[in-house]
C-alpha cells in the first residue's frame, strides 16, 4: 500500500486479497496491498479490459447519483461502498447540493476504517460496518442521519454478484424495498454472465483460487439482474450495459463492446 498503515485494523490479514482493495487497485487508488495488486495484475493479464470495466462502473455511479439528485433525492445509502477513492458518492451529491446526506455501509474493516478517517470532519456522512443481510441493523444505524420516511437513493454497485443464491438475494432486496419510502431509488451494477466477454470464466477461476470460499463472484444473466428490480419501476433505458446507461460522452464508454456490457447497470424507482 502506498499510504500510512497505522489506521489498518490489527485483525486484518493484508496478505489475503480483498475485492474492494482489488477494485481500488484497478481504479489506480492508493488503498490496496501487495496481495491485492498481485491478484489484480494476474486478472489484467487474462482480461486487460477489466480496468476499463471498473472505470465504467465508477462513471455510472456519477451519472446515477446526479440523476437521483435531479429527481429530488437528498439522502443516500451506499451498501458495499468499498474503499474510498476519487469520485465518492458524497463528493458527487454534495457538490450538487451541500445539504445531501450519505451513509456508507461495508463489512470490510479496512474499508470502514479508512472511510471513517476520510469523513471524520463531514457531519453529513456516516459509516457503518455491517453485512448486506443485516437489513434491520443497517436501517437502524442509517436512521441516525437519514429521515427514512423520505425517499432514499440506495446504491448496490458491484455487490450482488458476490451474493450467492443460497443467501436468497431476491429476498434480501425485498426487505430493503419494503423499508424504503415511496419515491426512493435503487441503483445496481452486476457482472454479466452473458456479455460475451472473452476469458471471463478463466478470470473468475483465478479470482476464486485466491479467495477461498469467501467473496466468490456469481455472474448473472440479464433476466436475473432485471429480477432484482422486482417491485420497482425500472428507469429508462432499463437494465443495460453499464456504458449504455445514459452516457454523457466518450469517456463513459470503452472501445471494447463486450467490456461496455460486462457490468449490467440499472436504476429502479419505488412507486
C-alpha positions in Angstrom: 0.0 0.0 0.0 1.2 3.5 -0.8 -0.2 5.2 2.3 0.2 5.0 6.0 -0.7 1.6 7.5 -1.3 2.8 11.1 -5.1 3.0 10.6 -5.4 -0.6 9.4 -7.3 -2.7 12.0 -4.8 -5.2 13.6 -7.0 -8.2 12.8 -6.7 -7.6 9.0 -4.5 -10.1 7.2 -3.1 -7.9 4.4 -1.6 -10.9 2.7 -5.1 -12.1 1.6 -6.5 -10.1 -1.4 -9.9 -8.5 -0.9 -12.5 -7.5 -3.6 -12.8 -3.9 -2.5 -9.0 -3.4 -2.5 -8.5 -5.1 -5.9 -11.1 -2.8 -7.3 -9.3 0.2 -5.7 -6.1 -1.0 -7.5 -7.9 -1.2 -10.8 -9.0 2.4 -10.3 -5.4 3.5 -9.6 -6.3 4.1 -5.9 -3.8 4.1 -3.0 -5.7 1.9 -0.6 -4.5 -1.6 -1.6 -1.8 -4.0 -0.5 0.7 -6.2 -2.4 -1.6 -9.2 -2.4 -4.4 -7.1 -3.9 -2.1 -5.7 -6.6 -0.7 -9.2 -7.4 -4.2 -10.6 -7.9 -5.4 -7.5 -9.8 -2.4 -7.8 -12.2 -3.0 -11.5 -12.7 -6.6 -10.9 -13.8 -5.5 -8.0 -16.0 -3.2 -10.4 -17.9 -6.3 -12.5 -18.6 -8.8 -9.7 -19.2 -7.0 -6.4 -19.9 -10.4 -4.7 -20.2 -11.3 -5.2 -16.6 -9.7 -1.9 -15.6 -12.0 -0.2 -18.1 -15.0 -2.1 -16.6 -14.1 -0.7 -13.2 -13.9 2.8 -14.6 -17.2 2.4 -16.4 -18.8 1.4 -13.1 -17.4 4.5 -11.4 -18.8 6.6 -14.2 -22.2 5.1 -13.8 -22.1 5.9 -10.1 -21.6 9.6 -11.1 -24.4 9.6 -13.6 -26.8 7.7 -11.3 -26.1 10.0 -8.3 -26.7 13.1 -10.4 -29.9 11.6 -11.8 -31.2 11.0 -8.3 -30.3 14.5 -7.1 -32.1 15.9 -10.2 -35.1 13.8 -9.2 -35.2 15.4 -5.8 -33.4 12.9 -3.6 -31.1 14.4 -0.9 -30.2 11.3 1.1 -28.3 8.2 0.1 -27.4 4.8 1.4 -24.4 3.0 -0.3 -24.2 -0.7 0.6 -20.9 -2.4 -0.1 -19.3 1.0 -0.6 -15.8 -0.3 -0.5 -12.5 1.6 -0.2 -12.9 5.4 -0.6 -11.4 6.6 -3.9 -11.7 9.5 -6.2 -15.3 10.4 -7.1 -17.0 9.1 -3.9 -20.8 9.3 -3.7 -20.8 12.0 -1.1 -18.4 14.2 -3.2 -20.8 13.9 -6.2 -24.0 14.6 -4.4 -22.7 17.3 -2.0 -21.2 19.1 -4.9 -24.7 19.3 -6.4 -26.3 20.2 -3.1 -24.3 20.5 0.1 -27.3 19.5 2.2 -27.1 15.9 0.8 -26.5 13.2 3.4 -24.8 9.9 2.8 -24.5 6.7 4.8 -21.8 4.3 3.7 -22.0 0.6 4.7 -19.4 -2.1 4.2 -18.5 -5.3 6.0 -14.8 -4.9 5.2 -13.0 -3.4 8.3 -10.3 -1.7 6.2 -13.0 0.0 4.0 -14.8 1.2 7.2 -11.6 2.3 8.9 -10.5 4.4 6.0 -14.0 5.8 5.3 -14.2 7.0 8.9 -10.8 8.6 8.5 -11.8 10.3 5.3 -15.2 11.5 6.6 -14.3 12.5 10.2 -15.0 16.2 9.5 -18.1 15.6 7.4 -21.2 15.8 9.6 -23.4 14.9 6.7 -21.9 11.4 6.3 -21.9 8.3 8.4 -20.0 5.0 8.1 -21.4 1.7 9.3 -19.8 -1.8 9.4 -22.4 -4.4 8.5 -23.2 -7.2 6.2 -25.7 -6.7 3.4 -28.1 -9.1 5.1 -28.2 -7.1 8.3 -31.1 -5.0 7.0 -32.6 -4.0 10.3 -29.3 -3.0 11.8 -28.4 -1.0 8.7 -31.7 0.9 8.7 -31.4 1.5 12.4 -27.9 2.9 12.0 -28.8 4.9 8.9 -31.8 6.4 10.7 -29.3 8.3 12.9 -28.6 10.5 9.9 -31.3 9.9 7.3 -35.0 10.6 7.5 -36.3 7.1 6.4 -39.8 8.5 5.9 -38.4 10.4 2.9 -37.0 9.0 -0.4 -33.5 7.5 -0.3 -31.1 6.7 -3.1 -29.9 3.2 -2.4 -26.7 2.0 -4.2 -25.6 -1.6 -4.6 -22.8 -1.4 -7.1 -20.7 -4.4 -8.0 -22.0 -6.0 -4.8 -24.8 -8.5 -5.7 -22.5 -10.8 -7.8 -20.8 -11.6 -4.5 -24.1 -12.8 -3.1 -24.7 -16.5 -3.7 -28.1 -17.8 -4.4 -28.0 -19.6 -1.1 -28.3 -16.2 0.6 -31.6 -15.6 -1.3 -30.6 -12.2 -2.8 -34.1 -11.6 -4.1 -35.5 -12.0 -0.5 -32.8 -9.7 0.8 -33.6 -7.0 -1.8 -37.3 -7.3 -1.0 -36.5 -6.4 2.6 -34.7 -3.3 1.5 -37.5 -2.4 -0.8 -40.1 -2.8 1.9 -38.2 -0.4 4.2 -37.7 2.3 1.6 -40.1 5.2 1.4 -42.1 5.7 -1.9 -40.1 7.7 -4.4 -36.8 6.0 -3.4 -34.4 4.7 -6.0 -32.3 1.6 -6.3 -29.1 1.6 -8.4 -27.4 -1.8 -9.2 -24.4 -2.8 -11.2 -23.6 -6.5 -11.6 -21.2 -8.6 -13.6 -22.9 -10.1 -16.7 -22.9 -13.8 -17.4 -24.0 -13.3 -21.0 -21.9 -10.3 -22.2 -19.7 -12.3 -24.4 -16.6 -11.1 -22.7 -13.7 -13.4 -23.6 -11.9 -15.4 -20.8 -14.4 -14.2 -18.1 -14.7 -17.7 -16.8 -10.9 -18.0 -16.6 -10.6 -14.8 -14.7 -13.2 -15.9 -12.2 -11.4 -19.2 -11.7 -8.2 -17.3 -10.9 -10.1 -14.9 -8.6 -11.7 -17.8 -6.7 -8.5 -19.6 -6.3 -7.1 -16.7 -4.3 -10.3 -16.1 -2.3 -11.1 -19.5 -0.9 -14.8 -19.9 -0.1 -15.4 -16.2 0.5 -16.2 -13.5 -2.0 -16.7 -15.8 -4.9 -18.2 -14.0 -7.9 -21.6 -15.2 -9.3 -22.2 -13.6 -12.7 -25.8 -13.5 -13.7 -27.8 -13.1 -16.9 -29.7 -10.0 -18.0 -33.0 -11.5 -16.9 -31.6 -12.5 -13.5 -30.3 -8.9 -12.9 -33.6 -7.4 -14.1 -35.4 -9.6 -11.5 -33.6 -7.7 -8.7 -35.8 -4.7 -9.5 -39.0 -6.6 -8.7 -41.4 -4.1 -7.1 -39.5 -1.1 -8.6 -40.3 0.9 -11.8 -37.2 0.5 -13.9 -36.0 3.8 -15.2 -35.2 4.2 -18.9 -33.2 2.9 -20.7 -33.7 -0.1 -18.4 -31.1 -2.7 -17.4 -28.3 -2.3 -20.0 -24.6 -2.5 -20.3 -23.0 -0.1 -17.8 -21.7 2.2 -20.5 -25.1 2.4 -22.2 -26.9 3.8 -19.2 -27.3 7.5 -20.3 -23.7 8.1 -21.3 -22.6 11.7 -21.4 -19.5 11.4 -23.5 -16.8 9.2 -25.0 -15.2 8.9 -21.5 -18.2 6.9 -20.4 -17.6 4.2 -23.0 -14.9 1.6 -23.8 -13.6 0.7 -27.2 -14.5 -2.9 -26.5 -18.3 -3.6 -26.8 -18.0 -6.6 -24.5 -16.5 -4.5 -21.7 -19.3 -1.9 -22.2 -21.7 -4.7 -21.3 -19.6 -6.6 -18.7 -21.3 -4.9 -15.8 -25.0 -4.5 -16.2 -26.5 -1.3 -14.8 -29.9 -0.1 -13.9 -32.0 2.1 -11.7 -35.5 1.5 -10.3 -37.9 3.8 -8.5 -40.2 2.6 -5.8 -43.7 3.7 -6.6 
